[in-house]
Each structure stands twice: as structure tokens, then as C-alpha cells.
Amino acid sequence: MTVIYPESLQLNDELRAPDMLLEEADRFHRLHAGRHITVFICPDWSTAYRVLPRLARRGIGAITLATGNAIYLLPTIAERGLDPVEFVRHELSHAVLHQNQGLLDAVRFVEVQWLAEGLAVWFGRQRAYITDEEFRRLAPSRDLAAYIDPALRDRLPGPFDIRFGYVCWKHFNAFLEARDPDRYWGYGHAATQDPRQWRRLFDQHFQQSFESAISAFAQQAPRDASAAVPILPAAAAPAPHKHPSR
């Protein structure tokens, strides 16, 4: 993995050894990104609009191409004093998954937000949204099912709170993984290959409905201490998945 950045930027130590981050992303997702990934740090908005004319817009922190081989950090991160490492980790989650998908499935998968973004926020160890403590404080008064299940989104009483939603999705994924890691990752990998069937695959892999899993999560969420990233030792990482034909 290569990080391209302006000479004026003082690069974080972790970004000076980006292959370690990639190796961690591979172990976390139980997958392998076989193609080189380049991270571009855009120094200003004129550069961002030039290299990403149809994608860059203010407010977005970073973008990963559906091909999984290019990540762009936008000036939003520096403007808001956010940690670029968090965002590289977040986007690496997308990149590793995309490299194990066909291009159309990669586009479809990001629409399964609770899974795609939940994994990315979880692996990103992100603090840019709300803290775990804030989530536990807010969870009892929020309709968690409406935040997680896209079919129930219309019943939210007001606008969708994306900062709460991202952290809610992270905790829901951590909850599922803690109950049965093998079943969880088996489901996650199956959903990356057939994103349109994510709900049917959930019932099949977990042997329970998506709705009942959310209900169980909602009962535990206020007591959940954290969603620590489960890093597998390198020796225990399973064999890499083969890339689907494109």
C-alpha cells in the first residue's frame, strides 16, 4: 500500500507504515486484498474536485473507489481537525471487501449501510462521530430498529442522525460477531457476494430473523461496554478468498 501526500504535510507515523494497517485489515475481515492500494491525501478542494469531479463534496471525509484499489482523503479531515488514520482504516475496510467482490456487487454492497458502514466504523476505531458512552446514553431513547433496518427508516420521528447511526451500526455488528464469530463472518462474506439477498442470507446464516436479532441487540445495547476490534493473530487467519471473475 502506498500513501501519496503533499510535501508540506506531516504524515502520521501509522501512515508511514501503511502495509501494517492493510495487514490488520486483512486479518480483521478474514479476507485478502491482493491488489495494490494507493491512498491519495488531497491537500485542497481544487485538487479534490480535479481528481474526483463527480464524487468529491464538502462534508465527506474520504472516498474509496468500488475497484478497491484507490482511497482519497478529502480536505474535510484537516478542516475539522479529525484523525486521518481513522479515515484510512475506515476506507481500508471498504477496499478489502471491494477487492473480494465484483464491481457491481461492490456498488450494491455499500447500500447495505448497517453492514458496510458498520464494519468500516468498527475497524476504523472511529471517534469522529459520537463516543461509545454517548451511544449508550442515547440508545434507550432511540428507535434502534429504525436506525438499523432500512425497511423501518420511515418511522423515525425526525431526520436520520448519521453520527448516531454509524456508531449504532458498529455496535450491532460487534454484537452479532460476539455471539458467534464464525457464523457472523460467514454471513458477512456471503452478503458481499450477493448484496441484494442480504436479508435472506441473514436468516439463513443466523437461523433467526433480522428483526429478532435487532430486538436482542436493543435489549443489550445500553449495557454494551465497547465494540473492541477483534484482531486475529496472523497464524490464525484463514486462507485468502479468491477474487471473483470480473
C-alpha positions, 0 to 999 in steps of 0.5 A: 500500500502506498500513501501519496501526500503533499510535501508540506504535510506531516504524515502520521507515523501509522501512515508511514507504515501503511502495509501494517494497517492493510495487514490488520485489515486483512486479518480483521475481515478474514479476507485478502486484498491482493491488489495494490492500494494507493491512498491519495491525501488531497491537500485542497478542494481544487485538487479534490474536485480535479481528481474526483469531479463527480464524487468529491463534496464538502462534508465527506471525509474520504472516498474509496473507489468500488475497484478497491484499489484507490482511497482519497482523503478529502480536505474535510479531515484537516478542516475539522481537525479529525484523525486521518488514520481513522479515515484510512482504516475506515476506507481500508475496510471498504477496499478489502471487501471491494477487492473480494467482490465484483464491481457491481456487487461492490456498488450494491454492497455499500447500500447495505449501510448497517453492514458496510458502514458498520464494519468500516466504523468498527475497524476504523476505531472511529471517534469522529462521530459520537463516543461509545458512552454517548451511544449508550446514553442515547440508545434507550431513547432511540428507535434502534430498529429504525436506525438499523433496518432500512425497511423501518427508516420511515418511522423515525420521528425526525431526520436520520442522525448519521453520527448516531447511526454509524456508531449504532451500526458498529455496535450491532455488528460487534454484537452479532460477531460476539455471539458467534464469530464464525457464523457472523463472518460467514454471513458477512462474506456471503452478503458481499457476494450477493448484496441484494439477498442480504436479508435472506442470507441473514436468516439463513446464516443466523437461523433467526430473523433480522428483526429478532436479532435487532430486538436482542441487540436493543435489549443489550445495547445500553449495557454494551461496554465497547465494540473492541476490534477483534484482531486475529493473530496472523497464524490464525487467519484463514486462507485468502478468498479468491477474487471473483471473475470480473 
